Amino acid sequence: FQDRLVVLKPPDWEVFGEHVDLQLLSFFQGRYRAYPILQDAKHQFGLMHRLDVPSSGLILAAKTFEAYYDLQVQLCSGEIMRDYIVLCHGWLAAFSRCEIDAQVDWQSDQDQPTISGMLGKPARTNLRVESQHQFMMSALSLIFVRIATGRRHQIRSHFSHVGHPTVCDGKYTTAS
């Protein structure tokens, strides 16, 4: 498709928001100047979703307004799946499948972590345990994740909520 982009976001880059210097949107705007949607904040600059700054992964973007609305319909109807691989603390039952169904609540202050529990918007994270590992006296699980909703910090918040925070996550993992 000529009217869509899929780009690998490196870790420590922000999709957009100007909280860190490395901005994926600035790269898009410099590289694809001919597309007005990349200047339009009302249409999320053509970006269909975000990834947290510490994360890496594929970002889907539209180069036209028509593609933006087509992709929105596909995301809302579940035609486009959002899959992730997560390394978390602790051992979850090997090769088990389960679902984390907890509401997600976030503050307008970006420095505050998102809270999962009884308050906020509905959020569902489906997971399948792929493997378990031990590294330097720490138990770790490698998890395949599919999100049914896309709330801010949903995966990180959900895994922390069930007692298995993601590895190397300073916001949702305690210092101990």
Buried (B, 14 or more C-beta within 10 A) or exposed (E): EEBBBEBEBEEEBBBBEEEEEEBBBBEBBEEBEEBEBBEEEEBBBBBBBBBBBBBEBEBBBBBBBEBBEBBBEEBEEEEBEBEBEBBBBBBBEEEEEBEBBBBBBBEEEEEEBBBBEEEBEEBBBBBEBBEBEEEEEEBBBBBBBBBBEEBBBBBBBBBBBBEBBBBEBEBBBEEE
